[in-house]
Amino acid sequence: MNPTPSQTVGPYFAVMLPWARSEELGSALWLRGTLYDGRSEPVPDGILEVWDAASGGFGRCRTTAGGEYAFRFDMPGPIGAQAPHLAMSVFARGLLDRVVTRVYFPDEPGNATDPVLSAIPDTAVRESLVARKDDDGYRFDIHLQGPHETAFFELV
């Protein structure tokens, strides 16, 4: 039996997408950002999912017409040798499958010895995984392609 070929993700039929408080993993901080395509244009119909492996918290959010997203969360804890982070999946038109990245936080002492961050020799690629401090939380813009491309992980 041959596998079914991949098809591009989206546009989305959103009837079953939202659920109560889907953007809230906690209440302390905001993670906000914009999803950009390869031309640095905002993606108005993307979907982002975040997961905090330390607490088991999960959230899903659609992007706005301007490509913006927002999650409310509590700061995750470390997992073994891994620094606090959120796992993030991005679904957008033109993608054959979701792309997966991580969101690390600046000034975390564990970042220096995190096995994932430590394995990335290119400083710019490593920095694409670290959010920026913002007034009431953090900002993490996602670039699907181009000179500011966010680092994505190969799923095996």
TATA-V517279 format. One record per helix or strand of 3 or more residues. SS is the DSSP state (@ for helix, = for strand). FROM is the first residue (numbers start at 1). TO is the last residue. If there is no record, write none. Layout:
SS,FROM,TO + SS,FROM,TO
This chain:
=,29,36 + =,47,52 + =,57,62 + =,68,73 + =,85,91 + =,99,104 + @,109,112 + @,115,118 + @,123,127 + =,132,134 + =,137,139
